[in-house]
């Protein structure tokens, strides 16, 4: 029943471009898409574009100021459209070129033309009173020349006693039910006894404040990793461990996230923000292994699904349970053996078998066709809703990997010779390497490792390092500095005991020694270690009023980054005698500086002697 013109047949061919059949960044708002609404006062709200009949079933597409608004009229509008929030008219799209704050010309036109009588609702002349004349003249003066308003008016005689406004709350409520926002703002200005005596800057701030309250506007913004992080940070920064959008960009940049790579992520401390950002940046090319705890990720609905992922991006995202990585290796092997067929010895994956038997578009089964033709489905809207749910169900089945497939993919990224928590496993890995074919293909490890967890970052890093390929970057994010300092010192001072070094091949196995080992027995794990944080502050940029904002975030978290070295060739091959011999020949910095100065002096003497001979 699916439309083959909009969605092509599902295929497992890796050569098919996942972007060829679905636009990841459409220019307009589509049905069921999540989006953001940015207000002039800094608020950012999540919303979803739903049809009218879906909204009637209890879905809340958009809620502003404790009031629900329908979003079916917004489907098809381009991103960046400004909407005016009406009381009874819903969200009204404004023409192109409108801003979140109406221009002062609109307020001036309303004041000069007519105002609203609060008592009977009829139009009255705004120049009837002296205060109205003063208000209109002050706005005219502000538009003509700001310096004149500043020179003639000041705020020294203003007293905040709540008596300058003639309109009462009941009058404002009547205006809200009978007039639009611009008329309310004009009435507030006309009935203010102190508006004309304020400076031009104070008048502009007064008009802006009233417009944000009585004439609210919002802008449709696409959900991207940056806007999603900003919205969640504005809502509750503690839930995402104070991760800012600038810090998120540094995480992706230092981890070298790009299309076609394999990324291992453990980000339960930031609600899956790093997982969604990597998936969007890679664009469906490559694999993203995201670790989670429990039955399913707790942040799947309110964070991950808001990114409006395409089918290709959903396929590239693989959810891996923590037990597959931090669990017992022998226990997983026994569990896999229990699923083997006793006759053939092959592992039976029921979910994979059912998925491979499907075709796309998936035809409806006979019992489903009979159910559609019943009296319960006499309405076309009910039929469309039922078919949409069936389509979504089969889409999930076709794009979801089974547990055994995830286990096989994550085990391919593991280098068993790097397991540091069990010497027996190390010996078993050596035996496996000696018995396997040398011409066999080497499993591909992950290209990047990103950790953002509230657990111990040191233990987590050492557990996940065997999944990372040598010469590849790893990045650790934490809200506080002290855990990363401990990890930084551990990586810097990591070396092995004399007793735990294999004398045959001089390879380190395990452990951190209290007494420093000789240089040729030290095991280097990582290089280019850096521990950084970002100082971020916003500035107000206005004519004559450019200055940093009075409030700013205290910290956007800390980042520890480095590059993994090969565990087999990462040891120093030079002995102490060789190092002393090299130092005696080269010398330290002072000796090198003296040698350079001596060479410069000798060169200058040679040039002078040659010049004298030439003369």
Secondary structure, DSSP 4 states (H G I P E B T S, - for coil): ---TTTSPPP---TTS-TTSSS-SS-SB--TT-EEEEEETTS-EEEEE---HHHHTTT---EEETTEEE--GGGTTPBTT-EEEE-SSS-EEEPPTT--SS--HHHHHHHHHH-EE-TTT--EE-TTSSHHHHHHHHHHHHHHH-HHHHHHH--STT---SS-SB---HHHHHHHHHHS-HHHHHHHHHHTBSSSTTS-HHHHHHHHHHHHHHHS-EEEEE---HHHHHHHHHHHHGGGGTT--HHHHHHHHHHTT--TT-EEEEE-GGGTTHHHHHHHHHHTTSSEEEEEE-SSS-TTTTTTGGGG---HHHHHHEEEEEHHHHHS-HHHHHHHHHHTB-TTT--B--HHHHHHHT--SSPPPPHHHHHHHTSGGG-SHHHHHHHHHHHHHHHHHHHHPPPHHHHHHHHHHT--GGG--S-HHHHHHHHHHHHHS-TTSPPPP-EEEEEE--SS-HHHHHHHHGGGEEEEEEEEEEESSSHHHHHHHHHHHT----STTEETTTTEE-S---SSPPPGGG-B--EEEEEEEE-----EE--TT--EE-S---S---EEEEEEEPPTTT-B----HHHHHHHHHHH--HHHHHHHHHHHHHHHHHHHHHHHHHH-
